[in-house]
Amino acid sequence: MESDRGTTMSRGELWKEIENSGPQEWDRWDREYVWHPFTQMREWLSSQNLTIVAAEGNYLIDADGKRYFDGVSSLWVTIHGHKHPCLNKAILGQLNRVAHTTYLGLAHDMGAKLARALTGILPRPLKRVFYSDNGSTAVEIALKMAYQYWSHHGQKRPRFLSLENAYHGDTLGAVGVGGIDVFHTAFGPIIVKSLKAPSPYCYRCPLRLKRETCDLACADELEQILTQHRDHISAIIVEPEVQAAAGMIVMPEGYIQRVSAAARTHGVLLIYDEVATGFGRTGRLFAMEHSGTVPDFVALAKGITGGYLPLAATITTEDVFEAFLGSYEEFKTFFHGHTYTANPLACAASLENLKILTHTSFLQRIEKLARTFSCILEEQFGAHPNAGDIRIKGLMAGVELVKDRKKREPFSVEKRVAWRTTLKVRERGLILRPLGDVLVFMPPLSSTEDELQFMVETARWALDEVLSS
Ligand SMILES: *Cc1c(COP(=O)(O)O)cnc(C)c1O
């Protein structure tokens, strides 16, 4: 294709056009030059879209100055709210020293401090921090390390075991261990598929069992796969307690203990993907604390910087780390790294985030807030004829909408009930984003009780409006 840039407009004019632009141009350029993630662009191009230009606390502000409560924490990352004075100060302080320096062959103070902090708040065996910059890479790193760990021990174990309904990111390795058909089927031929155990989605038990027996049966099935294939399996990967992207599927109590015990019994490594559940989201600092289990790897991202900058960490044990030690010529090195690994600005944000988060009163507040949240959801949706299942863990929740509550019959896909509900709530100053027909609530941990009440009440109002239209 030919470029007509130089001929139609000078560089000077281009910059002038950008500098003098306003909401109308931004909207036009967005439609003309941008491709949005997870978005059917034909639909996007013909819809009215929101342009966010600022934020404050738990609110996003659009180009017209209208404020919206950030009900999904800017896709599950915001913890203490936007424009938090301490987080801003930490980032600006670092900005005045150095914005970025490579982590390949050089160290920096912020990376060291953050590694100290992370290992100080995680269970003891998790003590080696490998940085990257998003959740998918944090997962890829755990998978590659697990595979190579066994290679270094003279064993070839090319398989992973993961769960149906799992979401571990969008890069090809992460898609291989994913189990959400709408996202993953399209790439079937170009990925290495993992072995899949059933997901303990007991509202719709994959084994067609009653709710009470579903979890045990799912764990049994996982054990069976392990018994059969364990010599070829490097690791099991799971999202502990909540399969988030699948629609906030909260695992039954005891299930994660079973997975963890099975990994130990059968001698395979265990990877926890806490990209969504980490940093207070489930009411504890990490979801693994609910089960009291400790994996060989934990992948962290999303909330790690309080939602300010991209950063991720894969944290493993000294046992795994030591398997990679040797002389250079042995090539036991972990040959993997990303250019912006351990970006110092992101590390500074993360350190400040952790400092606020680990304050005793903060976690106490979250526990109390989570109880209130649960009551509000129950009050608004508990008796709603179209709320099939209400799933809550800490400050993450999903309400699965159904056409017929008794039969658990879903709405037809093209009705897009949850989607239309989340567009409707914007009228009243709320941002939500659903997962299929699951209404998702992921408020910032800094939300007040009144804000939670507003969020859930508004969603219920919008749902009723959509259903009666
Ligand atoms: C979001 C998410 C990822 C992927 O993280 P990205 O930063 O979007 O690459 C991986 N695992 C889980 C559980 C997630 O929720």
The ligand as a Tripos MOL2 file, in Angstrom:
@<TRIPOS>MOLECULE
LIG
   15    15     1     0     0
SMALL
NO_CHARGES

@<TRIPOS>ATOM
      1 C1         -5.7750  -11.0020   33.1730 C.3       1 LIG1
      2 C2         -5.2440  -12.3440   33.4720 C.ar      1 LIG1
      3 C3         -4.1090  -12.8570   32.8340 C.ar      1 LIG1
      4 C4         -3.4200  -12.1150   31.7060 C.3       1 LIG1
      5 O1         -2.8610  -10.9230   32.1400 O.3       1 LIG1
      6 P1         -2.4650   -9.7940   31.0400 P.3       1 LIG1
      7 O2         -1.7600   -8.7530   31.8300 O.co2     1 LIG1
      8 O3         -3.7680   -9.3270   30.4640 O.co2     1 LIG1
      9 O4         -1.6080  -10.4580   30.0390 O.co2     1 LIG1
     10 C5         -3.6350  -14.0840   33.2230 C.ar      1 LIG1
     11 N1         -4.2350  -14.7880   34.1880 N.ar      1 LIG1
     12 C6         -5.3330  -14.3420   34.8370 C.ar      1 LIG1
     13 C7         -5.9330  -15.1690   35.9070 C.3       1 LIG1
     14 C8         -5.8900  -13.1200   34.4810 C.ar      1 LIG1
     15 O5         -6.9950  -12.6750   35.0960 O.3       1 LIG1
@<TRIPOS>BOND
     1     1     2 1
     2     2     3 ar
     3     2    14 ar
     4     3     4 1
     5     3    10 ar
     6     4     5 1
     7     5     6 1
     8     6     7 2
     9     6     8 1
    10     6     9 1
    11    10    11 ar
    12    11    12 ar
    13    12    13 1
    14    12    14 ar
    15    14    15 1
@<TRIPOS>SUBSTRUCTURE
     1 LIG1         1 GROUP 0 **** ****
